[in-house]
Amino acid sequence: MNREDALSQGRQDDARQIARLLPAPAVADLPPERHLHHKEQLMDRIDRDHAHDHELAASSAVPPRPARRLLRPAILVPVTALALAGALTAGIALTTDDQRPDTAASPTSTTDTARPATALLRRISDVALKSDAPTVRDDQFLYTRSKVRGADVTSGKAVVGPLADHEAWTAQDPRPLRKLGIIRVDGETLPINAELGDTEGTPAGLSRPTYRWLSTLPTDPERLLDYLYAHTPEIPEQERAQTVFDQIGALLGGVMPPRTAAALYQAAATIPGVTEAPEARDAIDRRGVGIARDDIRYGTRTEWVFDATGFTFLGSRSYLTEYSTYGKAGTLLSSSAEIAHGVVDKAGSRPAEESAEGGTRQS
C-alpha cells in the first residue's frame, strides 16, 4: 500500500469512528431512522472533506492532520441509554472476558490535584441504600421528566442547542419488545423503538435496563464491576475504564433498586481516575457535588451531579477539556437535569405527585 492509499484508509477509519461515536443529544431520543439520517448527513460531509484532503496529500510532502475523533458524551438519563443503544452497539462486539485494567498502570486524570471520589461515593452509596424500594410490576412504565441540552456536530463544530423538556415512559415488560415506550420532547411524542437489528425486539438488559433486570445485578461492588467490564460494549480505541464509567452513568437516575444503586456507586469508586468535582452543575444550573472522570484520549470530561446535602442524583454534564476541531476547551457537549420520576400504569400518564405538585423525586 502506497502512502496515498495508507492516508486514505486512515481518513476513512477516522470518519467511520466519528460517525459511530457521534455525540447524540440532539437526536438521541428520535426513532432509529431519524438518527441514521443525521449520521448519513455527517458521513457525506466527512467524505467531502476526505476527498479534499486526499487531493492535498497528493500534492504535498506533509500529510494533513487526521480528524480528531470525539467520543459520544454520556447522557445520564435512563431513556437515553435506550435510544443510544443502536448507535453504541452497531458494529461493536461485546466483550466476553474480564478486561479490567491494572489500576497502577492506568492513565490518571489530567487534573492531578483532584481529590479521589472514594469517600464521597461511599456517602452517596449509603444514602441510596437507605432509600425506599418501590414495587414495580412488569406491566407498568417508569416515568422520567428531565431537562436536556446537547451539542450537534454535524456542521463540523459543536453547536449547543436550547434546553429541551423531556418526558419518557419506558416499558418494564422483560420480554423482547419492538416498542419500548414513548418519549415526549418539547410536547412532541415519539416512539422508543427496538435496537436496529433486533427484529424480534430488544430484551431487558444493559441497553434496556428495566427495574426487575437491575435488581438481578450483583450487589457486591467487585462482582458488579466484573460484570460491567465483561458485558459493556467496547468502543474502539477508548480506554476501557472510561467506557465502563460511562456505562454506569447511563444507568443512574430514575427509579432504581436501592441495593443496585448503592453497588453501582461503590463500583465506580474503584475505577481509576474517578475524582470529585466540587463545582458541578446540572443542565438547569443547580449546583451540587460531582463525580467526574477525564477521557484523556478524547479530551472530554463527564460529570455526575448530586445534591450537596441529600446526595440524590440531579443530572450530568459533559464537555471538552482541550481544544479540538469541534471547539475550544470548556465547550459543552451535553447536560441533563432530572426533575421528576415515578412508576405509572400507562405510557403517557404522570405519577399522581407529578400531576398534583409538578414534580416528584425518589431518593
N, C-alpha and C positions, 0 to 999 in steps of 0.2 A: 504493500500500500504506500503510494507516494505521499508527500507532505500535504498536498491539497486535499487528497481523499481523507487522510487522517484528520485534518482540520474539520472537513465537512462532517465526518462521522461524530466528532466530538461536539460540534454545534448541535447536531440532531439529537444527541443524547441529552444535552443540556435542555433543549427545547422540550423534549418529552418529559424530563424531570420537572421543569417549571409548570407545565400543563397539569401533570399529575398531582403536584403539591400546591396548586394554586390556592392562595387564601380565598376562602369561600363565604365570608359573612354576607355579602350582598345577595348571594344566590343559594346559600346553604339550605334554606328551607323550601326551595322550589321543587317541583317534580323532577325526576331524573332527566327527562327530555329537555327541560329548560336549562338545567345545569350543563348538559352536554353542549347545548347551543352556545353558551358563553365560553366553554372550553374550546370549541371549534373556532370561535372568533379569535381567541388568543393564539391558537396554533397557526391560523392564517397570517397573523401579524409576525409571529416568530419565523415562519417560513420566508416571508418577505425580507426580514432582517437578515436571515441566514444567507439568502441569495446575494444580498448586497455585500455582506462580509466576505463571502467566498470570492466575489469579484475583486475586492480589495486585497485579499490574501494572494491572489494570483499575480498581482502587480506590485507587491511589497515584500521586502525581506523580513518584515516584522509582522507576525500573525496578530489578528485582532484578539483582544482580551475576551475570553469566554463569558457568556452571560452568567450573572450571579444567580444561583439557584436559591429560591426563597421558600422556606418551609411554610406549609399551611399552618396558620396560628390556631391554637386551641380555642374553641368557643365553648365555654363551660356552661352550656345549657343542655339538659338531658335530651331534648328533641334534636338538637344539632348533631349529637353523636349519631342519631339515626339517619339524619338527612345526609351527613357527610360519609356515611359508611360506604356507599358506592364509589365515591372518589378516593377514599382512603384505601380500599382493598382491591381496586381494579388493577389487575396485573401484578399484585404483590402477594407472595406466598406467605402462609402462616409459618411461624417458627414451630418446630416440633421438639426442640430440646432446650435445656436451660442455657441461656446466653447471658447470664448476669455477669457484669464486669467485675474485675478486682477493684475494690474501692481505691486502693492506694495508687493504682495505675490509671485511673480515670481522670479526664481533664477536670480542672477545678473551675469555679465561677470566675468570670472576668472581674467581679467585684471581690477582690481578695480580702477586704476588710469586713465583708458582710458577715453577720452572725449566723452560725448554723441554726437551722429551724427545728432541731430535735425537741427542745424544751417546749416551744410554742405549739408544735404539732401534738405533743403529748397532752397539753392542756385542752386543745381543740378536740382531741380524741376522747378525753374524759367527759367533756360536755356532750358530745354526740352519743356516747354510750348511755348517758342518763336520760336521753330524750324518750318520749313516748313512742311505742311501736304501734302504728295503726293497723287495722285489719283491711287487707286489700284482696278483693275477690278477682278471679280470673276474668269475669265478665265486666269488670269496671275499667275506668280510664284514669290515668294520672294526669292532673291538670297543672300547668305551669304558666304563670304570667311573668313576662320579663321585658326589659328594655335592652335592645341590641343595636350596636353600631359597628360597622366594619368597613374595610378598605377594598375598593375594586382596583385591580391591577391590569385589567385588560388593555389599558392605554399604554402600558409600559411604566407608569408611575402609580404610586399608591394614592388613590383619591378617596378620602374618607367621606362616607355617606352620612346622611342625617340619622338621628336616633329614631329607631322604629319600635313600635309596640308589637310584641309577640304574645300570642296565647296558643298553647299547644295542648292537645289531648292525645295521649299515647295509650294504645290498647294493651291490656295486661294478659290477654289470652296467650298462653305459652306455645301454642301450635304455630307452624309456619303460616304467616299471613301475607297476603298481597296488598292489603290496605292496612297500614299500621296505625292510622289515626288521622287527625287533621291538625292544621296549624292556621291561625288567623294572623296575618301580617298587615298592620295598619288598616284593619277592617276587611281585608280580602281573605277569604277562606280557601285554602289549598289542601289537597290530599297529601298525606305522607305515604309514599309508595314503597314497596319492597325494593331491596337492593337489585341493581342491574345484574342479570344473570340468574337470579333466584326465581326461576319460572314457577316453582311450587310454593313460593312465599318465603319470607325471612323468619326463621325461628327465634325464640328468645335466646339472648347471648350477649357478647360484648358489643355488637353493633345494634342490638335491640334489648337493652337491659331492663327487663320487667322487674317488678318488686319481688316476685317469687324467685326469679333467677338470681337476683342479687343476694337473696337470703341463703342461697346454696353455696355461695363462695366461701372459701376458707376464712375463718375469723382469726386464725393465728397469723400475725403480720408476715412472718417469714414464709409460711406456706402460701399466703396470698400473693406475695411478691414473686415467688417461684412460678405461680400460676400465670401471673401477668406477663412475666418475661417469656414464658413458653407459648402463650396464646395471642399476645398482641401482634397484629400485622406489622411486618417490617416496613420501614421507609428507607429506600436505598440511600446509602451514604450518611444517614443520620445516626448520631450517637444513640445507641440502644437505650441508655438511661433516660435520654430526653423523650424518646418515643413512649416509654412506659410512664414517665411523669405526665405527659400529655394525655395518655390513656386514662390514668387515674383522674385527671382533671375533667375529662369528658363524662365521667360517671358521677361527679359531685353535684350537689344541689338537688332540688326537688324532694320527693318523698323516698326515703331510703331506710332500710332496716338499720336500727341503731348500731348493732354489733358489726355490721358490714362497714358502715361509715367510720366507726372507730378504728377498725383494722386497716382501712384504706389510708387514713391519716398516719397511723403508725408505720405502715409500709413505706409511705412517701418519705418519712423521716430518715429512712436508711438509704435512700437513693443519693449517690454522690452529687455534690453541687447544689443541693436544695438549701436555700437560705431564707432568712426573714426579710421582709420588705416593709419597714415601719410606715412608710408614707403611701401605701397602696390605696387606690381609689377605684371605684367601680364606674359603670357607664353613666350613672347619674350623679357622679362626683361625691358619693358617700365615702368618707374617709374611714379606713379601718386598719387592721393589721394584715400583712400579706405574707404569703408563702410564694417564693419565686425560684425560677431556675433559668440560667442563661444558656441558650443554644449557641455555643461558640462557633460551630461550623457554619451556621446560617446567619449569625449576627442578630438574633432575636431574643426577646425575654418574655416569659409568660409569668403572670402573677395571679394567684388566687386571693380573693379579698374576703376577710371575715370581720364581723362586728367586733369592735375593740373591747367590749365588755362582756357580751353574751356568747361570743365566738361562733355565732351562726354564720353560715355561708351567705355572702352578699352578691358575689359575682366574680368577674375576671377581667383581665386586661392583657393584651399582647402588643409589643411594639418593637421597632428596630433599635438595636443597641449600637450600630455603627452605620456609616454611610453605605448605601448600595444604589443600584440603578433605580430602585423603587422610591428612594427618598433618603433624607438625612436621618441621623440618629435621633431617636425620640418619636419618629413618625408612627402614628397609631396604626395597627393592623386590625385589631378587633377589641371590643369591650362588651360586657354584658352586666346587667343588674337584675337579680331575681327579686321580683316584687311579691309574688304570692304563689302558693302551691297547695294542692289538696287531692282528694280522691272523689270522683264523681261516677254516677251510674251511666251517663250518656255523653258521647262526644258532642261538644257544643254548649253543654251546660256548665255552670260555675258552682264551686262549693258554696254552701249557704253563707259562710262567714264572708267570702269574697263578694257575694251579691249584696249582702246587707251592710258591710263595713268598708268595702273597697279593697280589701286585702286580708290575707291570712297567711301565716307562716308556720312551719313546723320546725321546732328547734332541732 
